[in-house]
Amino acid sequence: MRSRSNSGVRLDGYARLVQETILCHQNPVTGLLPASTQKKDAWVRDNVYSVLAVWGLGMAYRKNADRDEDKAKAYELEQSVVKLMQGLLQCMMRQVAKVEKFKCTQSTKDCLHAKYHTPTCAIVVGDDQWGHLQVDATSIYLLMLAEMTASGLRIISNLDEVAFIQNLVFYIEAAYKVADYGMWERGDKTNQGIPELNGSSVGMAKAALEAIDELDLFGAHGGPKSVIHVLPDEVEHCQSILCSMLPRASTSKEIDAGLLSVISFPAFAVEDADLVAITKSEIITKLQGRYGCCRFIRDGYRCPREDPTRLHYDPAELKLFENIECEWPVFWTYLILDGIFSGDQVQVEEYREALEGVLIRGKNGIKLVPELYAVPREKMDEEYSNPHSVDRVALGQLPHMWGQSLYILGCLLAEGFLAPGEVDPLNRRFSTNFKPDVVVQVCVLAESEEIQKLLRDNGIEVQTISEVLPIRVMPARILSLVYVRLGNCKKLNLSGRPYRHIGVLGTSKFYEIRNRFYIFTPQFLDQHHFYLALDNQMIVEMLRTELAYLSSCWRMTGRPTLTFPITHSMLVEDGDAIDPCILATLRKLQDGYFAGARVQMSDLSSFQTTSFHTRLTFLDEENDDSLLEEDEENEEDYDNCQTSGSSKDMFDQYLTQLLHSTTTTKCHLPPIQTGQHHVFSAEHTTRDILSLMAKVQGLNMPKSTMYLPVTPVINKHRKSLNLLIVPHLQHGSHPKQHKSHSAADLHLPRDSQGNTDFAALVRQLRECPTLQDQADILYILCIMKGADWLVEVSGPGQGVVSVRSLLEELYVQAGACKEWGLIRYISGILRKRVEVLAEACTDLISHHKQLTVGLPPEPRERVITVPLPPEELNTLIYEASGHDISIAVLTQEIMVYLAMYVRSQPALFGDMLRLRIGLIMQVMATELARSLHCSGEEASESLMSLSPFDMKNLLHHILSGKEFGVERSMWPIQSTTASPAISIHELGHTGATKTERTGIHKLKSEIKQIGSGLSMSSNVTSPRSTRCSSPSTPSGMLSPVGSGPGDGQLHWEDRQGQWLRRRRLDGAINRVPVGFYQKVWKILQKCHGLSIDGYVLPSSTTREMTEGEIKFAVQVESVLNHVPQPEYRQLLVETIMVLGLVADVDVDSIGGIIHVDRILHMANDLFLNDQKSRSASDYFLEKDPATGICNFFYDSAPSGSYGTMTYLSKAVVTYVQDFLPGSSCLMQ
């Protein structure tokens, strides 16, 4: 018999340690591990972590086997791992109904449980009796399932289990928008059961999705059917959200030691090495102590000051836990593993030595990792005042099985029994390694031969869609419908993937289905869903964004291939040329560089060998029975449709059926004629009809619309949308506005009983000459008879069609005419939802922005703080818009643009926390009214009629903080187009215009609104140019100086209103200076509270929240948002910044409740006194009636002897002088 080698002896030592600390607790029936001898239940996360040491030891025995007994030991250990993983799978499969529901609801009540009964796999507590929703627990299971399968273990045993795992992928793929309870099961750190978006959950889900993608769950013994598919866009969503969060862990936790599992072993989820280093440094700096790391700041778990009889904390109680949080040795095991994987031997030795010092010796001298170290009750005051000075005592589980397992795994790796690649066979540890540049392959296709010829005339050679056969080109929505069948399992009642938008990463690869190749066009080109794709300039903008996204986010082998079809909607209006912006884009693509991305243009067949291919086997022949669910009555349609070759196979029929079911083909409405009379439009605006139809539905539209009315609305109806609050609007020019309308005023045809004659209304529809009238009649029919009401448009016996189908047809016609106001109107009637609306909302929220929809004040303005499911979000927007469909649609549109910018230019949002979409819409209308010298109503209608590209551009200028102007342009306005011809330009330092290449409508000739014939007096008396641009103050008013050339006067006036306008814009978009919230926190430490506009922010807030918490910033914003005037809010922010300078002085207190408004009014009085002493005229002393602040104080620059900072500094010092040291003047 051979003698045992030294390594064998050491391995046997670790085997004893594993047996006595972990495996002795494993249930022989289910394979599950209880958390400890006290806690008998099996937690999913703890089980996975606890078995890692067993898995590692099994591989070490196999690798270092001295004799046959070692191989037997390796097999025994591996089977213990398999049994545990199968036991956890059994627990989850018993809750298959929850997985099915959660895919759609993402509700805390429909999630998998976090812990199970160890002997039976049954549930142990009710759905609402525990913080069960822990996405990271399900994710770590999938991640380690993938790693263990790749290492050679066979855990999954049949195709039903494969289908279940595929559905678990759908369960976690929305992690980037799921607020859960996190790895500490508490959610928000107040421990009140409030879920929040957790970086640890998002990161673990991202790692699991990447690891399991294209993995064969049967290992070397599998085939195509046991392969798991993950959509790459979902991975990328998790990646971008995670990176935007780190080093912050969640809204309530500015840092969390649990992130170590995300930035290092086992997830390796972050690809930015600098971000990994920053996060690790933050954890070590803020959380590390002498015995391990705290979980997060102010963690009360097992603290001597924690009341164990209460489940939840009082918010102000959290301050009590500061500096005495328990320290957990388990985090040092993560740092040991991190050092091993990063090759930092010094770190490994340092933490192994530190950990040895806190281990507890059990019987026979075995080393045990305790759960945590707590401060003894009698020494907590000493530790509170002098952190890390007191010796702590071990509490909780002994051993802490999760920590014990990672400790043993670290020892096996550090001592060379295992190589890093053996516990990471999928090579996740290389995630931060350098990645080569991506070349994006772009294939331009012509929809028809006519378009091909037009392109050829311009020197661009492309193929038509029919010429690329046998490769079939399909829209992205078809791919979404195809993926619905993935993971479908009737035995388990699993429906597969919910219908969701598929991003550009998913559509940029070749798909092989039944030995045929398919390629899909990007979602942003799909006009079927939302009207952004109807605007060619917007298409170019989105193409630019998507190409940049592809070049930076593509992670798969091969190159991405983006298919860009040139369709008839990309031609100019008369159809005889390609739209110039599309043509210019194609020329740039030919150059090989576009939007910062390297591109290559060629035909599809040449790209096939260099592209990434995915084979979808779940659509193979044996699934034919479930493919065609409709009758064969549509066969004649299929026969007319072009298929590859002459094949009539089921899958081709299925795809054709999908295409037919999602497109409108027949034309039922009469042709549009120009110069005809209007049925409704001449006398009644769309607003009238919206309001009257709202009354039919029982809604009181005028009271709930999103504008603030000028006068009481009891007997009045506002004729048109006005986004502005205009206190002194001239009513004389709008006599119809005072007229009370009723449904009879619409002159709807009546029958003999006096009821609405719908047959006559349908006859009017047949003869209707304009798109607007057709839309109005269809809207009336839709409200009064329902969208599914059938209409005989073509005459009796000619067939019927639903009102919804007619509206869809009208939507297409309006799109062809580029009638943007009408397109938004019809989108609203049809309740069209942007495909990416929920993703847009989630992107903004996960970048730590809150959203409000609807105009202030609350309760109309609704705050969105957590990601919402698409339907719920859509309903909320319509409710907040007062059921005003135009505003609801515009709200969606602006939300999508904000999300585009937060992804591509996050710096734009650096100092904003809450994005108030209603106020942003008001500001946009204000800018149009101010620049175009028109009423608020005209400006609001102009805003609704802007093209999507113009709207996005205007929004960008408002967000950017740069000075800009809006001008009318000389542009031949066709009778079919309602969009105002305007251009946006930046203002140079002299106030002169610098027309940007990105401005609205690149025009050869522009005409300024400022005409030489305008005189001083005519502008002052003109009602159009006075107060229409201002919610509260007369920013448009001219200064009464001597006469001169009109041009010069207006330029002077524009410069004069610059600071007022800047403050109004910053106030409306809630922009604050850098470090503002931290300053407020320091002020609250030295006073009892801040009173702002009657609302108090108490100093007790600092006892609950730390200065770096998003939650604290939200609390400050919630007080500031009570201020209705944005410019007044901004001066209050400036006042607080000056107060912050005083708080930095070394004094203990600066007062009780500080009334910020009083300080501002003191500064305003000082300003007025200075002006009076210099004999300023009454015009310069005029006050804003709403706030009492001098209009010229609003318009003063911050710096200078007459600047706002000068007066605010004097006022602050005067207000708090009793608390300041008297030896020196602090504020010179």
Secondary structure as the mmCIF struct_conf table of DSSP 4:
data_model
#
loop_
_struct_conf.conf_type_id
_struct_conf.id
_struct_conf.beg_label_comp_id
_struct_conf.beg_label_asym_id
_struct_conf.beg_label_seq_id
_struct_conf.end_label_comp_id
_struct_conf.end_label_asym_id
_struct_conf.end_label_seq_id
HELX_LH_PP_P HELX_LH_PP_P1 ARG A 2 SER A 5
HELX_RH_AL_P HELX_RH_AL_P1 ASN A 6 THR A 21
TURN_TY1_P TURN_TY1_P1 ILE A 22 ILE A 22
HELX_RH_3T_P HELX_RH_3T_P1 LEU A 23 HIS A 25
BEND BEND1 GLN A 26 GLN A 26
TURN_TY1_P TURN_TY1_P2 PRO A 28 THR A 30
BEND BEND2 ALA A 35 ALA A 35
BEND BEND3 THR A 37 GLN A 38
BEND BEND4 ASP A 41 ASP A 41
STRN STRN1 ALA A 42 TRP A 43
HELX_RH_AL_P HELX_RH_AL_P2 VAL A 44 LYS A 63
TURN_TY1_P TURN_TY1_P3 ASN A 64 ASN A 64
BEND BEND5 ARG A 67 ARG A 67
HELX_RH_AL_P HELX_RH_AL_P3 ASP A 68 MET A 93
TURN_TY1_P TURN_TY1_P4 ARG A 94 GLN A 95
HELX_RH_AL_P HELX_RH_AL_P4 VAL A 96 THR A 105
HELX_RH_3T_P HELX_RH_3T_P2 THR A 108 ASP A 110
BEND BEND6 CYS A 111 CYS A 111
HELX_LH_PP_P HELX_LH_PP_P2 LEU A 112 HIS A 113
BEND BEND7 ALA A 114 ALA A 114
STRN STRN2 LYS A 115 TYR A 116
TURN_TY1_P TURN_TY1_P5 THR A 118 THR A 120
STRN STRN3 ILE A 123 ILE A 123
BEND BEND8 VAL A 125 VAL A 125
TURN_TY1_P TURN_TY1_P6 ASP A 127 ASP A 128
BEND BEND9 GLN A 129 TRP A 130
HELX_RH_AL_P HELX_RH_AL_P5 VAL A 135 ALA A 150
TURN_TY1_P TURN_TY1_P7 SER A 151 GLY A 152
BEND BEND10 ASN A 158 ASN A 158
HELX_RH_AL_P HELX_RH_AL_P6 LEU A 159 ILE A 172
TURN_TY1_P TURN_TY1_P8 GLU A 173 ALA A 174
HELX_RH_3T_P HELX_RH_3T_P3 ALA A 175 LYS A 177
STRN STRN4 ASP A 180 ASP A 180
TURN_TY1_P TURN_TY1_P9 GLY A 182 GLU A 185
BEND BEND11 GLY A 187 ASP A 188
TURN_TY1_P TURN_TY1_P10 LYS A 189 THR A 190
BEND BEND12 GLN A 192 GLY A 193
STRN STRN5 GLU A 196 GLU A 196
HELX_RH_AL_P HELX_RH_AL_P7 GLY A 199 ILE A 212
TURN_TY1_P TURN_TY1_P11 ASP A 213 GLU A 214
STRN STRN6 ASP A 216 ASP A 216
TURN_TY1_P TURN_TY1_P12 LEU A 217 PHE A 218
HELX_RH_3T_P HELX_RH_3T_P4 GLY A 219 HIS A 221
HELX_RH_3T_P HELX_RH_3T_P5 PRO A 224 SER A 226
STRN STRN7 VAL A 227 VAL A 227
HELX_RH_AL_P HELX_RH_AL_P8 PRO A 232 MET A 245
TURN_TY1_P TURN_TY1_P13 LEU A 246 PRO A 247
BEND BEND13 SER A 250 SER A 252
BEND BEND14 GLU A 254 GLU A 254
STRN STRN8 ASP A 256 ASP A 256
HELX_RH_3T_P HELX_RH_3T_P6 ALA A 257 LEU A 259
HELX_RH_AL_P HELX_RH_AL_P9 LEU A 260 ILE A 263
BEND BEND15 SER A 264 SER A 264
TURN_TY1_P TURN_TY1_P14 PHE A 265 ALA A 267
HELX_RH_AL_P HELX_RH_AL_P10 ALA A 273 LEU A 287
STRN STRN9 GLN A 288 GLN A 288
BEND BEND16 ARG A 290 GLY A 292
STRN STRN10 CYS A 293 CYS A 293
BEND BEND17 ARG A 295 ARG A 295
STRN STRN11 PHE A 296 PHE A 296
TURN_TY1_P TURN_TY1_P15 ILE A 297 ARG A 298
TURN_TY1_P TURN_TY1_P16 TYR A 301 ARG A 302
TURN_TY1_P TURN_TY1_P17 PRO A 304 ARG A 305
TURN_TY1_P TURN_TY1_P18 PRO A 308 THR A 309
BEND BEND18 LEU A 311 HIS A 312
HELX_RH_3T_P HELX_RH_3T_P7 PRO A 315 PHE A 321
TURN_TY1_P TURN_TY1_P19 GLU A 322 ASN A 323
STRN STRN12 GLU A 327 TRP A 328
TURN_TY1_P TURN_TY1_P20 PRO A 329 PRO A 329
HELX_RH_AL_P HELX_RH_AL_P11 VAL A 330 SER A 342
TURN_TY1_P TURN_TY1_P21 GLY A 343 GLY A 343
HELX_RH_AL_P HELX_RH_AL_P12 GLN A 345 VAL A 358
STRN STRN13 ILE A 360 ARG A 361
HELX_RH_3T_P HELX_RH_3T_P8 LYS A 363 GLY A 365
STRN STRN14 LYS A 367 LEU A 368
BEND BEND19 GLU A 371 GLU A 371
STRN STRN15 LEU A 372 ALA A 374
HELX_RH_3T_P HELX_RH_3T_P9 ARG A 377 LYS A 379
HELX_RH_AL_P HELX_RH_AL_P13 MET A 380 SER A 385
BEND BEND20 ASN A 386 ASN A 386
TURN_TY1_P TURN_TY1_P22 PRO A 387 HIS A 388
BEND BEND21 VAL A 390 VAL A 390
HELX_LH_PP_P HELX_LH_PP_P3 ASP A 391 ARG A 392
STRN STRN16 VAL A 393 LEU A 395
BEND BEND22 GLY A 396 GLY A 396
BEND BEND23 LEU A 398 PRO A 399
HELX_RH_AL_P HELX_RH_AL_P14 MET A 401 ALA A 414
TURN_TY1_P TURN_TY1_P23 GLU A 415 GLY A 416
BEND BEND24 PHE A 417 LEU A 418
HELX_RH_AL_P HELX_RH_AL_P15 PRO A 420 VAL A 423
TURN_TY1_P TURN_TY1_P24 PRO A 425 LEU A 426
HELX_RH_3T_P HELX_RH_3T_P10 ARG A 428 PHE A 430
TURN_TY1_P TURN_TY1_P25 SER A 431 THR A 432
BEND BEND25 ASN A 433 ASN A 433
HELX_LH_PP_P HELX_LH_PP_P4 PRO A 436 VAL A 438
STRN STRN17 VAL A 439 ALA A 446
BEND BEND26 GLU A 447 SER A 448
HELX_RH_AL_P HELX_RH_AL_P16 GLU A 449 ASP A 457
TURN_TY1_P TURN_TY1_P26 ASN A 458 GLY A 459
STRN STRN18 GLN A 463 THR A 464
TURN_TY1_P TURN_TY1_P27 ILE A 465 PRO A 470
BEND BEND27 ILE A 471 ILE A 471
STRN STRN19 ARG A 472 MET A 474
HELX_RH_AL_P HELX_RH_AL_P17 ALA A 476 TYR A 483
TURN_TY1_P TURN_TY1_P28 VAL A 484 GLY A 487
STRN STRN20 CYS A 489 CYS A 489
TURN_TY1_P TURN_TY1_P29 LYS A 490 ASN A 493
STRN STRN21 LEU A 494 LEU A 494
BEND BEND28 ARG A 497 ARG A 497
HELX_RH_AL_P HELX_RH_AL_P18 VAL A 504 THR A 507
BEND BEND29 SER A 508 LYS A 509
STRN STRN22 PHE A 510 ILE A 513
TURN_TY1_P TURN_TY1_P30 ARG A 514 ASN A 515
STRN STRN23 ARG A 516 PHE A 520
HELX_RH_3T_P HELX_RH_3T_P11 GLN A 523 LEU A 525
TURN_TY1_P TURN_TY1_P31 GLN A 527 HIS A 529
HELX_RH_3T_P HELX_RH_3T_P12 TYR A 531 LEU A 534
HELX_RH_AL_P HELX_RH_AL_P19 ASN A 536 CYS A 553
BEND BEND30 MET A 556 GLY A 558
STRN STRN24 ARG A 559 ARG A 559
STRN STRN25 THR A 561 ILE A 566
HELX_RH_3T_P HELX_RH_3T_P13 HIS A 568 MET A 570
STRN STRN26 LEU A 571 LEU A 571
TURN_TY1_P TURN_TY1_P32 GLU A 573 ASP A 574
BEND BEND31 GLY A 575 ALA A 577
STRN STRN27 ILE A 578 ILE A 578
HELX_RH_AL_P HELX_RH_AL_P20 PRO A 580 ASP A 591
TURN_TY1_P TURN_TY1_P33 GLY A 592 GLY A 592
STRN STRN28 TYR A 593 PHE A 594
TURN_TY1_P TURN_TY1_P34 ALA A 595 GLY A 596
STRN STRN29 ALA A 597 MET A 601
HELX_RH_AL_P HELX_RH_AL_P21 LEU A 604 PHE A 607
TURN_TY1_P TURN_TY1_P35 GLN A 608 THR A 610
STRN STRN30 SER A 611 SER A 611
STRN STRN31 HIS A 613 ARG A 615
HELX_RH_3T_P HELX_RH_3T_P14 THR A 617 LEU A 619
BEND BEND32 ASP A 620 ASP A 620
HELX_RH_3T_P HELX_RH_3T_P15 GLU A 621 ASN A 623
HELX_RH_AL_P HELX_RH_AL_P22 ASP A 624 LEU A 627
BEND BEND33 GLU A 630 GLU A 630
HELX_RH_3T_P HELX_RH_3T_P16 GLU A 632 ASN A 634
HELX_RH_AL_P HELX_RH_AL_P23 GLU A 635 ASN A 640
BEND BEND34 CYS A 641 CYS A 641
BEND BEND35 SER A 644 SER A 644
TURN_TY1_P TURN_TY1_P36 GLY A 645 SER A 646
HELX_RH_AL_P HELX_RH_AL_P24 MET A 650 SER A 661
TURN_TY1_P TURN_TY1_P37 THR A 662 THR A 662
BEND BEND36 LEU A 669 LEU A 669
HELX_LH_PP_P HELX_LH_PP_P5 PRO A 670 ILE A 672
BEND BEND37 THR A 674 GLY A 675
HELX_LH_PP_P HELX_LH_PP_P6 GLN A 676 HIS A 678
BEND BEND38 VAL A 679 PHE A 680
TURN_TY1_P TURN_TY1_P38 SER A 681 GLU A 683
HELX_RH_AL_P HELX_RH_AL_P25 THR A 686 VAL A 696
TURN_TY1_P TURN_TY1_P39 GLN A 697 GLY A 698
HELX_RH_AL_P HELX_RH_AL_P26 MET A 701 SER A 704
BEND BEND39 THR A 705 TYR A 707
BEND BEND40 VAL A 710 THR A 711
BEND BEND41 ILE A 714 ASN A 715
BEND BEND42 LYS A 719 SER A 720
BEND BEND43 LEU A 724 LEU A 724
TURN_TY1_P TURN_TY1_P40 PRO A 727 HIS A 728
TURN_TY1_P TURN_TY1_P41 GLY A 732 SER A 733
HELX_RH_3T_P HELX_RH_3T_P17 PRO A 735 HIS A 738
BEND BEND44 LYS A 739 LYS A 739
HELX_LH_PP_P HELX_LH_PP_P7 SER A 740 HIS A 741
HELX_RH_3T_P HELX_RH_3T_P18 ALA A 743 LEU A 746
TURN_TY1_P TURN_TY1_P42 HIS A 747 HIS A 747
STRN STRN32 ARG A 750 ARG A 750
TURN_TY1_P TURN_TY1_P43 SER A 752 GLN A 753
BEND BEND45 GLY A 754 ASN A 755
STRN STRN33 THR A 756 THR A 756
HELX_RH_AL_P HELX_RH_AL_P27 PHE A 758 GLU A 767
BEND BEND46 THR A 770 THR A 770
HELX_RH_AL_P HELX_RH_AL_P28 LEU A 771 LYS A 785
TURN_TY1_P TURN_TY1_P44 ALA A 787 ASP A 788
STRN STRN34 LEU A 790 VAL A 791
TURN_TY1_P TURN_TY1_P45 VAL A 793 SER A 794
TURN_TY1_P TURN_TY1_P46 PRO A 796 GLY A 797
BEND BEND47 GLN A 798 GLN A 798
STRN STRN35 VAL A 801 SER A 802
HELX_RH_AL_P HELX_RH_AL_P29 VAL A 803 CYS A 817
TURN_TY1_P TURN_TY1_P47 LYS A 818 LYS A 818
HELX_RH_AL_P HELX_RH_AL_P30 TRP A 820 ILE A 829
TURN_TY1_P TURN_TY1_P48 LEU A 830 ARG A 831
TURN_TY1_P TURN_TY1_P49 GLU A 835 VAL A 836
HELX_RH_AL_P HELX_RH_AL_P31 LEU A 837 SER A 846
TURN_TY1_P TURN_TY1_P50 HIS A 847 HIS A 848
STRN STRN36 GLN A 850 VAL A 853
BEND BEND48 GLY A 854 PRO A 857
TURN_TY1_P TURN_TY1_P51 GLU A 858 ARG A 860
BEND BEND49 GLU A 861 GLU A 861
STRN STRN37 ARG A 862 ILE A 864
BEND BEND50 VAL A 866 VAL A 866
HELX_RH_AL_P HELX_RH_AL_P32 PRO A 870 ALA A 880
TURN_TY1_P TURN_TY1_P52 SER A 881 HIS A 883
HELX_RH_AL_P HELX_RH_AL_P33 ILE A 885 SER A 904
HELX_RH_3T_P HELX_RH_3T_P19 PRO A 906 PHE A 909
TURN_TY1_P TURN_TY1_P53 GLY A 910 ASP A 911
STRN STRN38 MET A 912 MET A 912
BEND BEND51 LEU A 913 LEU A 913
STRN STRN39 ARG A 914 ARG A 916
HELX_RH_AL_P HELX_RH_AL_P34 ILE A 917 LEU A 932
TURN_TY1_P TURN_TY1_P54 HIS A 933 HIS A 933
HELX_RH_AL_P HELX_RH_AL_P35 GLY A 936 MET A 944
TURN_TY1_P TURN_TY1_P55 SER A 945 SER A 945
BEND BEND52 LEU A 946 LEU A 946
HELX_RH_AL_P HELX_RH_AL_P36 PRO A 948 SER A 960
STRN STRN40 PHE A 964 ARG A 968
TURN_TY1_P TURN_TY1_P56 SER A 975 THR A 976
BEND BEND53 SER A 979 SER A 979
STRN STRN41 ILE A 982 LEU A 987
TURN_TY1_P TURN_TY1_P57 HIS A 989 THR A 990
BEND BEND54 GLY A 991 GLY A 991
STRN STRN42 THR A 993 THR A 995
TURN_TY1_P TURN_TY1_P58 ARG A 997 THR A 998
BEND BEND55 GLY A 999 HIS A 1001
BEND BEND56 LYS A 1004 LYS A 1004
BEND BEND57 GLN A 1009 GLN A 1009
TURN_TY1_P TURN_TY1_P59 SER A 1012 GLY A 1013
HELX_RH_AL_P HELX_RH_AL_P37 MET A 1016 THR A 1021
HELX_RH_3T_P HELX_RH_3T_P20 PRO A 1023 SER A 1025
BEND BEND58 THR A 1026 ARG A 1027
TURN_TY1_P TURN_TY1_P60 CYS A 1028 SER A 1029
BEND BEND59 PRO A 1031 THR A 1033
TURN_TY1_P TURN_TY1_P61 SER A 1035 GLY A 1036
HELX_LH_PP_P HELX_LH_PP_P8 MET A 1037 SER A 1039
HELX_RH_AL_P HELX_RH_AL_P38 GLY A 1046 GLN A 1056
TURN_TY1_P TURN_TY1_P62 GLY A 1057 GLY A 1057
HELX_RH_AL_P HELX_RH_AL_P39 GLN A 1058 ALA A 1068
TURN_TY1_P TURN_TY1_P63 ILE A 1069 ASN A 1070
STRN STRN43 ARG A 1071 ARG A 1071
TURN_TY1_P TURN_TY1_P64 VAL A 1074 GLY A 1075
HELX_RH_AL_P HELX_RH_AL_P40 PHE A 1076 GLN A 1085
TURN_TY1_P TURN_TY1_P65 LYS A 1086 LYS A 1086
BEND BEND60 CYS A 1087 HIS A 1088
STRN STRN44 GLY A 1089 ILE A 1092
TURN_TY1_P TURN_TY1_P66 ASP A 1093 GLY A 1094
STRN STRN45 TYR A 1095 PRO A 1098
TURN_TY1_P TURN_TY1_P67 SER A 1099 SER A 1100
HELX_RH_AL_P HELX_RH_AL_P41 THR A 1101 GLU A 1104
BEND BEND61 MET A 1105 MET A 1105
TURN_TY1_P TURN_TY1_P68 GLU A 1107 GLY A 1108
HELX_RH_AL_P HELX_RH_AL_P42 ILE A 1110 LEU A 1120
TURN_TY1_P TURN_TY1_P69 ASN A 1121 HIS A 1122
HELX_RH_AL_P HELX_RH_AL_P43 PRO A 1126 ALA A 1143
TURN_TY1_P TURN_TY1_P70 ASP A 1144 ASP A 1144
BEND BEND62 VAL A 1145 ASP A 1146
BEND BEND63 ASP A 1148 ASP A 1148
BEND BEND64 GLY A 1152 GLY A 1152
STRN STRN46 ILE A 1153 HIS A 1155
HELX_RH_AL_P HELX_RH_AL_P44 VAL A 1156 SER A 1173
TURN_TY1_P TURN_TY1_P71 ARG A 1174 SER A 1175
HELX_RH_AL_P HELX_RH_AL_P45 ASP A 1178 LEU A 1181
HELX_LH_PP_P HELX_LH_PP_P9 GLU A 1182 GLU A 1182
STRN STRN47 LYS A 1183 LYS A 1183
HELX_LH_PP_P HELX_LH_PP_P10 ASP A 1184 ASP A 1184
TURN_TY1_P TURN_TY1_P72 PRO A 1185 THR A 1187
STRN STRN48 CYS A 1190 CYS A 1190
HELX_RH_AL_P HELX_RH_AL_P46 ASN A 1191 TYR A 1194
TURN_TY1_P TURN_TY1_P73 ASP A 1195 ASP A 1195
BEND BEND65 SER A 1196 SER A 1196
BEND BEND66 PRO A 1198 GLY A 1200
TURN_TY1_P TURN_TY1_P74 SER A 1201 TYR A 1202
BEND BEND67 GLY A 1203 GLY A 1203
HELX_RH_AL_P HELX_RH_AL_P47 THR A 1204 VAL A 1216
HELX_RH_3T_P HELX_RH_3T_P21 GLN A 1217 PHE A 1219
BEND BEND68 LEU A 1220 LEU A 1220
BEND BEND69 GLY A 1222 SER A 1224
BEND BEND70 LEU A 1226 LEU A 1226
#
